[in-house]
Amino acid sequence: MFMIISGPFCSVMREVSAFKLTRDAIVLNAANCTVWHLQRVLLKSLQKDLHEEMNYITAIIEEQPKRYQVWHHRQHRQWVTQEFKLWDNELQNVDQLLKKDVRNNSVWNQRYFVISNTTGYNDRALLEREEDILNKALELCEILAKEKDTRRKEYWRYIGRSLQSKHSTESDPPTNVQQ
């Protein structure tokens, strides 16, 4: 009888211990893809609180915003956010990350994901609110073209012109982007 009861109990206890170990391993090395995969498997198996996981991954991203593996795990977060409609504070979190590092491509991708799945880009009021962000992106494209990434300057100028044309209307005055 003891074996029947203890078998499943021990299995769950091993999973709980493994989950704690994955958290420790992530703190030590957030670049380990295997640990992130195990984390996702255990989240599902243990039916962990996904709000808690959202807070956890946000903290890890704030500590290590350029780790590809962290953002890959965040794709799982994107699914959770979309599936359970957990959009509260997502855009504010992205804004905070952009303030720390405007060049972080993963943050820009997350911003696009959040806006695309909430308000969308067809709303003129949103575009007006985004004007400051757009201007920063255009400024960054010019900086990259002139100073940082001169080998791909035409690429950055193309991105800048594309941003301008996509987000301008017929009533907007034409802008002169340096050639």
SERO-4910 file (N, C-alpha, C, O; in steps of 0.05 Angstrom, whole numbers):
BEGIN
 pado doro    nc1    nc2    nc3   cac1   cac2   cac3    cc1    cc2    cc3    oc1    oc2    oc3
  Met    A     16    -24      0      0      0      0     17     25      0     12     44    -15
  Phe    A     38     25     17     56     49     18     68     55     -9     71     78    -16
  Met    A     76     34    -24     88     38    -51     68     51    -70     76     68    -87
  Ile    A     43     45    -68     23     56    -86     20     86    -80     17    102    -99
  Ile    A     20     94    -55     16    122    -47     42    137    -51     42    160    -62
  Ser    A     65    126    -44     90    141    -45    100    144    -73    115    164    -78
  Gly    A     94    126    -91    104    129   -118     96    155   -131    114    170   -139
  Pro    A     70    161   -134     63    187   -145     72    211   -129     79    232   -139
  Phe    A     71    208   -102     80    230    -85    109    236    -89    117    260    -91
  Cys    A    126    215    -91    155    220    -96    159    232   -123    177    249   -127
  Ser    A    143    224   -143    146    236   -169    140    266   -169    155    281   -181
  Val    A    119    274   -155    112    302   -153    134    317   -138    141    339   -145
  Met    A    144    305   -116    165    318   -101    190    321   -117    204    342   -115
  Arg    A    196    302   -134    220    305   -152    215    328   -171    234    343   -176
  Glu    A    191    331   -182    185    353   -200    187    380   -186    197    399   -197
  Val    A    177    381   -162    179    406   -146    208    413   -141    216    436   -144
  Ser    A    224    393   -134    253    398   -130    266    406   -156    283    424   -156
  Ala    A    259    393   -177    271    400   -203    264    428   -211    280    443   -222
  Phe    A    239    436   -205    230    464   -212    247    484   -197    256    504   -208
  Lys    A    252    479   -171    269    497   -155    297    497   -166    310    518   -167
  Leu    A    307    474   -175    334    473   -186    336    489   -212    356    501   -218
  Thr    A    315    487   -229    315    503   -254    317    532   -248    331    547   -262
  Arg    A    303    541   -228    304    570   -220    333    577   -212    343    598   -220
  Asp    A    345    560   -196    373    565   -188    392    565   -212    409    582   -214
  Ala    A    388    546   -230    405    544   -253    402    568   -271    421    578   -283
  Ile    A    378    579   -274    373    603   -291    387    627   -279    398    643   -294
  Val    A    387    629   -253    401    652   -240    431    649   -246    444    669   -251
  Leu    A    441    625   -245    470    621   -250    477    624   -279    499    635   -286
  Asn    A    460    615   -297    466    617   -326    440    618   -342    429    597   -349
  Ala    A    431    642   -347    406    646   -362    409    639   -392    389    639   -406
  Ala    A    432    632   -401    437    625   -429    433    595   -435    436    587   -457
  Asn    A    425    580   -415    423    551   -418    395    544   -428    375    545   -414
  Cys    A    393    537   -454    368    530   -467    354    506   -455    330    505   -452
  Thr    A    370    486   -447    358    462   -435    344    468   -409    322    457   -404
  Val    A    355    485   -393    342    492   -368    316    507   -373    296    502   -360
  Trp    A    316    525   -393    291    539   -399    270    520   -409    246    522   -402
  His    A    278    500   -425    259    480   -435    247    464   -411    223    460   -409
  Leu    A    265    455   -393    256    440   -370    237    458   -353    217    448   -342
  Gln    A    243    483   -351    226    502   -336    198    502   -348    178    500   -333
  Arg    A    195    503   -374    169    503   -387    154    477   -382    130    477   -377
  Val    A    169    454   -385    156    428   -380    146    426   -352    124    417   -347
  Leu    A    162    435   -333    154    433   -305    131    453   -298    114    446   -282
  Leu    A    131    476   -310    109    495   -306     82    482   -313     62    484   -299
  Lys    A     82    468   -336     58    455   -345     51    431   -327     28    428   -318
  Ser    A     71    414   -321     67    390   -305     57    396   -277     39    383   -267
  Leu    A     69    417   -265     61    424   -238     38    444   -236     29    451   -215
  Gln    A     28    452   -260      6    471   -261     12    496   -244     -4    504   -227
  Lys    A     36    507   -248     45    530   -232     28    555   -239     16    557   -261
  Asp    A     28    573   -221     14    599   -224     28    615   -246     51    622   -244
  Leu    A     14    620   -268     26    633   -291     31    663   -286     49    674   -298
  His    A     15    675   -268     21    703   -261     48    705   -247     63    723   -252
  Glu    A     53    685   -230     79    685   -216    102    681   -236    123    694   -234
  Glu    A     98    664   -256    118    660   -277    122    685   -293    145    692   -301
  Met    A    101    700   -299    103    725   -314    121    745   -298    138    758   -309
  Asn    A    116    747   -272    132    764   -255    162    755   -255    180    772   -256
  Tyr    A    165    729   -253    192    718   -252    208    724   -278    230    734   -277
  Ile    A    195    719   -301    209    723   -326    214    753   -331    234    761   -343
  Thr    A    196    770   -322    200    799   -324    225    807   -308    241    823   -318
  Ala    A    228    796   -285    252    803   -268    277    793   -282    298    807   -281
  Ile    A    277    769   -293    301    759   -307    307    776   -332    330    782   -337
  Ile    A    287    784   -346    291    801   -370    303    828   -362    320    839   -376
  Glu    A    293    839   -340    304    865   -331    334    862   -323    349    881   -326
  Glu    A    341    839   -312    369    834   -304    387    829   -328    410    837   -329
  Gln    A    376    814   -347    392    805   -370    376    809   -396    369    789   -409
  Pro    A    372    834   -404    354    839   -427    365    831   -454    350    830   -473
  Lys    A    390    824   -456    401    817   -482    405    787   -486    416    779   -506
  Arg    A    397    771   -467    399    742   -469    378    731   -488    354    734   -482
  Tyr    A    386    720   -510    367    708   -529    349    687   -516    325    686   -521
  Gln    A    361    670   -499    346    648   -487    324    659   -469    302    646   -468
  Val    A    328    681   -456    307    693   -439    284    701   -457    261    697   -450
  Trp    A    290    714   -479    269    723   -497    255    700   -511    231    701   -517
  His    A    270    678   -516    258    654   -527    237    643   -507    215    635   -515
  His    A    244    643   -482    225    634   -461    201    653   -460    179    645   -455
  Arg    A    207    678   -466    185    698   -466    165    692   -488    142    700   -485
  Gln    A    173    679   -509    154    670   -530    133    653   -517    109    654   -524
  His    A    141    636   -498    122    620   -483    104    639   -467     80    635   -464
  Arg    A    117    660   -456    101    680   -442     81    694   -460     59    700   -452
  Gln    A     89    699   -485     71    711   -504     46    693   -508     24    703   -509
  Trp    A     51    668   -510     28    649   -512     10    651   -488    -14    653   -490
  Val    A     22    651   -464      6    653   -440     -9    679   -439    -32    680   -432
  Thr    A      5    701   -446     -8    727   -445    -32    728   -464    -53    738   -457
  Gln    A    -29    717   -488    -50    717   -508    -73    698   -499    -96    706   -500
  Glu    A    -65    674   -491    -85    654   -484   -103    662   -460   -127    658   -461
  Phe    A    -90    674   -440   -105    681   -416   -111    711   -413   -119    720   -392
  Lys    A   -106    726   -434   -112    755   -435    -99    770   -412   -112    785   -397
  Leu    A    -73    766   -409    -58    779   -387    -42    803   -398    -18    804   -395
  Trp    A    -56    821   -410    -43    844   -423    -36    867   -404    -20    884   -411
  Asp    A    -47    867   -380    -42    889   -361    -12    892   -357      2    873   -351
  Asn    A     -3    916   -359     25    924   -354     46    914   -374     69    921   -372
  Glu    A     38    899   -394     57    890   -414     71    913   -429     95    913   -431
  Leu    A     55    932   -438     66    954   -453     84    972   -434    104    982   -443
  Gln    A     76    975   -409     92    990   -390    118    976   -385    139    989   -383
  Asn    A    118    949   -383    143    934   -379    162    938   -403    186    942   -400
  Val    A    150    937   -427    166    941   -451    178    970   -452    201    973   -458
  Asp    A    162    989   -444    171   1017   -444    195   1020   -425    214   1034   -431
  Gln    A    193   1008   -402    215   1009   -383    241    997   -394    263   1008   -391
  Leu    A    238    974   -408    261    962   -420    273    979   -443    297    980   -446
  Leu    A    256    992   -458    266   1010   -480    280   1034   -468    299   1043   -480
  Lys    A    271   1044   -445    285   1067   -433    313   1059   -424    331   1075   -425
  Lys    A    316   1033   -416    343   1024   -409    361   1019   -433    385   1024   -432
  Asp    A    349   1009   -455    365   1003   -478    348   1004   -503    334    985   -510
  Val    A    349   1027   -517    332   1031   -541    341   1014   -564    327   1011   -584
  Arg    A    365   1002   -562    375    986   -584    369    956   -582    378    940   -598
  Asn    A    354    948   -561    348    920   -557    326    911   -576    303    917   -572
  Asn    A    333    896   -597    315    887   -617    292    870   -605    270    872   -614
  Ser    A    298    854   -586    278    836   -574    256    853   -560    233    845   -561
  Val    A    263    875   -548    244    892   -536    226    905   -557    201    907   -553
  Trp    A    237    914   -579    221    925   -601    202    904   -612    179    911   -618
  Asn    A    211    880   -614    193    858   -623    171    854   -604    148    849   -612
  Gln    A    177    854   -578    156    851   -558    136    874   -559    112    869   -556
  Arg    A    146    898   -563    128    921   -565    108    917   -589     84    922   -586
  Tyr    A    119    909   -611    102    903   -634     81    882   -628     58    885   -635
  Phe    A     90    861   -615     71    839   -607     49    849   -589     26    843   -594
  Val    A     56    865   -569     35    875   -550     15    893   -565     -9    890   -562
  Ile    A     26    912   -580      7    931   -593    -10    917   -614    -33    922   -617
  Ser    A      3    899   -629    -12    884   -650    -35    868   -638    -56    864   -651
  Asn    A    -31    858   -614    -51    841   -601    -70    856   -582    -88    844   -570
  Thr    A    -66    882   -579    -84    897   -562    -98    918   -578   -120    913   -589
  Thr    A    -87    942   -581   -101    964   -594    -97    963   -625   -114    973   -639
  Gly    A    -76    951   -634    -70    951   -663    -58    977   -672    -57    996   -656
  Tyr    A    -49    978   -697    -36   1002   -707    -54   1019   -725    -44   1039   -737
  Asn    A    -79   1013   -727    -96   1029   -745   -109   1053   -731   -121   1070   -743
  Asp    A   -106   1054   -705   -118   1076   -689   -100   1101   -690    -77   1100   -682
  Arg    A   -111   1122   -700    -95   1148   -703    -86   1158   -676    -64   1168   -673
  Ala    A   -102   1154   -655    -94   1163   -628    -69   1147   -619    -51   1159   -606
  Leu    A    -68   1122   -625    -45   1106   -618    -20   1116   -633      1   1119   -621
  Leu    A    -24   1122   -658     -1   1131   -674      9   1158   -663     34   1163   -664
  Glu    A     -8   1175   -654      0   1200   -642     16   1195   -616     36   1208   -611
  Arg    A      6   1176   -600     21   1169   -576     48   1157   -582     68   1160   -567
  Glu    A     49   1143   -604     74   1129   -612     93   1147   -626    116   1139   -632
  Glu    A     85   1172   -631    102   1190   -646    130   1194   -633    150   1194   -647
  Asp    A    130   1196   -607    156   1199   -593    173   1174   -597    197   1177   -602
  Ile    A    161   1151   -594    176   1126   -599    186   1124   -627    209   1117   -632
  Leu    A    169   1132   -646    177   1131   -674    200   1150   -679    219   1143   -694
  Asn    A    199   1174   -668    221   1193   -671    247   1182   -660    269   1186   -671
  Lys    A    246   1168   -637    270   1156   -625    280   1134   -644    305   1132   -647
  Ala    A    262   1119   -656    271   1098   -674    284   1110   -699    305   1100   -708
  Leu    A    273   1131   -710    285   1145   -733    312   1156   -726    331   1154   -741
  Glu    A    314   1168   -702    339   1180   -693    360   1157   -690    383   1161   -698
  Leu    A    352   1135   -679    370   1112   -677    379   1102   -704    403   1096   -707
  Cys    A    361   1101   -723    369   1092   -750    391   1111   -762    410   1102   -774
  Glu    A    387   1137   -758    407   1157   -768    434   1153   -753    455   1155   -766
  Ile    A    433   1149   -727    458   1146   -711    472   1121   -721    496   1121   -725
  Leu    A    457   1099   -725    470   1074   -734    481   1078   -762    503   1068   -768
  Ala    A    467   1092   -779    476   1096   -807    501   1113   -808    519   1109   -824
  Lys    A    503   1133   -791    525   1153   -792    549   1145   -775    572   1149   -782
  Glu    A    544   1133   -751    566   1130   -732    573   1101   -725    596   1094   -723
  Lys    A    553   1085   -720    558   1059   -708    561   1036   -728    578   1019   -724
  Asp    A    544   1036   -748    544   1014   -766    546   1024   -795    527   1021   -811
  Thr    A    568   1037   -801    571   1051   -827    571   1031   -850    565   1039   -873
  Arg    A    578   1006   -845    578    987   -867    550    981   -878    546    976   -901
  Arg    A    531    983   -859    503    979   -868    487   1004   -867    463   1004   -860
  Lys    A    499   1027   -873    485   1053   -870    461   1054   -888    440   1066   -880
  Glu    A    462   1043   -912    439   1044   -930    416   1028   -919    393   1036   -922
  Tyr    A    422   1007   -906    401    991   -893    387   1007   -872    363   1008   -871
  Trp    A    402   1021   -854    390   1037   -833    375   1061   -844    354   1068   -834
  Arg    A    385   1072   -865    370   1094   -878    344   1084   -890    323   1097   -889
  Tyr    A    345   1060   -902    321   1048   -913    300   1043   -891    277   1049   -895
  Ile    A    309   1032   -869    291   1027   -846    279   1054   -837    255   1055   -832
  Gly    A    295   1074   -835    285   1101   -826    264   1111   -846    243   1121   -837
  Arg    A    270   1110   -872    250   1120   -892    225   1103   -891    203   1113   -894
  Ser    A    228   1077   -887    205   1059   -886    187   1066   -862    162   1067   -864
  Leu    A    200   1071   -839    184   1079   -816    169   1105   -821    146   1108   -814
  Gln    A    183   1124   -833    170   1150   -838    146   1146   -857    125   1157   -852
  Ser    A    150   1132   -878    129   1129   -898    105   1113   -887     82   1119   -893
  Lys    A    111   1093   -871     90   1076   -860     72   1091   -841     48   1086   -839
  His    A     84   1109   -825     70   1122   -804     62   1151   -811     54   1166   -793
  Ser    A     65   1159   -835     56   1186   -843     30   1183   -858     24   1162   -869
  Thr    A     16   1205   -859     -9   1205   -875     -6   1225   -897     14   1239   -899
  Glu    A    -26   1226   -915    -24   1244   -938    -24   1273   -929    -13   1290   -943
  Ser    A    -36   1278   -906    -37   1306   -896    -11   1315   -882     -7   1339   -878
  Asp    A      6   1295   -876     32   1302   -864     50   1315   -884     50   1307   -907
  Pro    A     65   1335   -876     84   1347   -895    107   1327   -900    115   1312   -882
  Pro    A    117   1326   -924    139   1308   -930    164   1316   -914    169   1339   -909
  Thr    A    179   1296   -905    203   1300   -890    227   1294   -907    226   1277   -925
  Asn    A    248   1308   -902    272   1305   -918    292   1287   -902    305   1295   -883
  Val    A    293   1262   -911    312   1243   -899    338   1245   -915    337   1243   -940
  Gln    A    360   1250   -902    386   1253   -916    392   1228   -932    389   1206   -922
  Gln    A    401   1232   -956    409   1210   -973    438   1204   -971    448   1185   -984
***
